[in-house]
């Protein structure tokens, strides 16, 4: 068997190819940045949650290795991932939504469902691959050198992405290459990954149904307050109780508030409702004393943050229930003690 040539040989045999690649790489880097920006902006505007949105321009070493391995005749026409982006969705149904965005924002040259095109002698768990050029919305001098360049966009679920990583490290591309004792396990594993995707989708659907059921009880206050206190019902309660207020400042705030209520023994929305009503006056005094502008969203204190001050007022062990920084905790406790003492004095004078 003759010795295998390596990437270094491309430098010697085809220096013009290397020069062309290097000349194009800066434009491909810019194309990646533009494609990623458009995807992030549109996915955010459509409220499509993702695990990752990443892009990269192929490196010279990767280009040379692929050139040597595949023996392309026209590498700049045949290699389609010189610029590439990847969107990792949380759920399978979102792939179709992402595909609609891609078709709307870019000129789509190719749209392939990799699972449909796999042969019977292949295994794996692939998703959607697009080849695109910048769309009509990308106009102006900064895009002149990018208009004809192609970017590959892969759209996968988290589970599909995990399988792709495993598959890459296993190296096998066809079942005929796999030792028989491993082949059955790999095919079973691919099936399990698909089942996991199905189960995540099922759980998402069930959660949406549960939220809809909670919302159906809003018109009947007694039934609404009988709902279990969990993150989904808590968010609905805040929306009903503080309809004109932002719910949270960051994604963890409502979750932290809920953990505090659960630790304090609250089990239903009714328990929470009683607590908020009993502490309304003292809570307002405390917030007027300690609330900072930095805690606010659009000039207002988030409803989830206000709700936790009910625990500050009502629970002696509130520091154990809520993870405040020491400086804030000391300041809040000082104001709390002042408000509680004033309330006791008023109560004493009233007897």
C-alpha positions, 0 to 999 in steps of 0.5 A, spaced: 500 500 500 503 506 498 504 511 503 498 516 504 499 523 503 497 528 508 495 535 508 502 538 508 502 535 501 496 540 499 501 546 500 506 543 495 502 541 490 496 546 490 498 553 493 493 556 489 488 552 493 491 554 499 491 562 497 484 562 495 482 559 501 485 564 506 483 569 501 475 567 502 476 565 510 475 572 512 469 573 508 466 566 511 468 569 518 463 575 517 458 571 513 458 566 519 457 572 524 451 575 520 448 569 519 448 567 527 446 574 528 440 574 524 438 567 527 439 569 534 434 576 533 429 572 529 429 566 534 428 571 540 423 575 536 419 568 535 420 566 543 423 559 540 428 557 546 434 554 544 440 550 547 445 553 543 446 557 536 453 557 534 457 558 528 464 557 525 468 558 519 472 552 517 479 552 519 485 551 514 487 545 517 480 542 517 480 544 510 486 541 508 484 535 512 478 534 508 481 536 501 486 530 502 481 525 505 475 526 499 480 528 493 475 534 491 476 536 484 472 543 485 473 544 492 470 551 493 464 548 489 463 541 493 465 543 500 459 547 502 461 548 510 466 553 509 461 557 513 457 553 518 452 555 523 448 550 528 442 551 532 440 546 537 433 546 539 430 544 545 424 540 542 423 537 535 417 540 533 421 547 533 425 544 528 419 546 523 419 553 526 426 554 525 426 552 518 420 557 516 425 562 519 431 560 515 426 560 509 424 567 510 430 570 512 435 567 507 436 564 500 435 557 501 439 553 496 438 546 499 434 543 504 435 536 506 432 532 512 438 527 513 434 522 516 430 521 510 436 520 505 440 515 510 441 508 506 439 501 509 446 500 511 447 507 515 446 508 522 445 515 526 440 520 528 441 526 524 436 532 523 435 538 518 441 541 513 440 547 509 445 551 504 443 558 504 445 565 501 444 571 505 437 574 503 434 580 500 434 584 507 442 584 507 443 589 502 449 594 502 456 595 501 458 591 507 454 585 504 457 585 497 463 580 498 458 576 502 452 575 497 455 569 493 458 565 499 454 559 502 453 557 509 451 551 511 445 551 517 444 545 521 438 544 525 438 539 531 434 537 537 439 537 544 438 529 543 440 529 536 446 534 537 448 529 543 448 523 538 452 527 533 457 528 538 457 521 540 457 518 532 463 523 531 467 520 536 465 513 534 468 514 527 463 509 524 459 512 518 456 505 515 453 499 519 458 495 514 464 498 518 462 496 525 464 489 529 458 485 529 458 485 537 457 493 537 452 494 531 446 491 535 448 496 541 449 502 536 442 501 533 439 500 539 442 506 542 440 510 536 433 508 537 433 510 545 435 517 543 429 518 538 425 515 544 428 520 549 426 526 544 419 523 543 418 523 551 421 530 551 416 532 546 410 529 550 412 532 557 412 539 553 405 537 551 403 535 557 406 541 561 402 546 556 395 542 557 397 543 565 398 550 564 391 551 560 387 547 565 390 552 571 388 558 566 381 555 565 380 556 573 382 563 573 375 565 572 373 561 579 377 564 584 376 558 589 378 553 584 384 557 582 386 558 589 386 550 590 391 549 585 398 546 587 403 551 588 409 550 583 412 554 578 407 554 572 401 555 577 406 561 581 407 564 574 399 564 572 398 567 579 403 573 579 400 574 572 393 575 575 395 578 582 400 583 579 397 584 571 401 590 570 407 588 573 413 585 570 414 578 573 421 577 573 428 580 572 431 574 570 430 567 569 431 564 576 428 569 580 421 566 580 424 559 581 428 562 587 422 565 590 418 559 589 423 555 593 422 560 598 415 559 599 415 551 598 421 551 604 416 555 608 411 550 607 406 553 602 402 548 598 397 551 594 396 558 591 391 559 596 396 559 601 400 564 597 394 568 597 393 569 604 400 570 605 400 576 600 394 579 603 396 578 610 403 582 609 400 587 604 401 593 608 408 591 612 411 589 605 409 595 602 413 599 607 419 594 607 419 595 599 419 603 600 425 602 605 429 598 601 427 597 594 433 599 589 432 602 582 437 596 580 432 591 582 427 594 577 425 592 570 422 598 566 421 602 572 417 597 576 419 592 581 418 585 578 412 581 582 416 575 583 421 579 587 415 583 591 412 576 593 418 574 596 418 580 601 412 577 604 416 571 607 421 577 609 415 580 613 412 573 616 418 568 617 423 569 622 428 564 618 427 568 612 434 568 611 434 561 610 429 561 606 431 566 601 439 567 598 440 574 599 447 577 599 449 579 606 450 586 605 442 586 602 440 581 608 443 586 613 440 592 610 433 588 609 433 585 616 434 592 619 428 595 616 424 589 617 425 590 625 424 597 625 417 596 621 415 590 626 417 594 632 412 600 629 407 595 628 407 593 635 407 600 638 401 601 634 398 595 636 400 597 644 397 603 643 390 601 641 389 596 647 
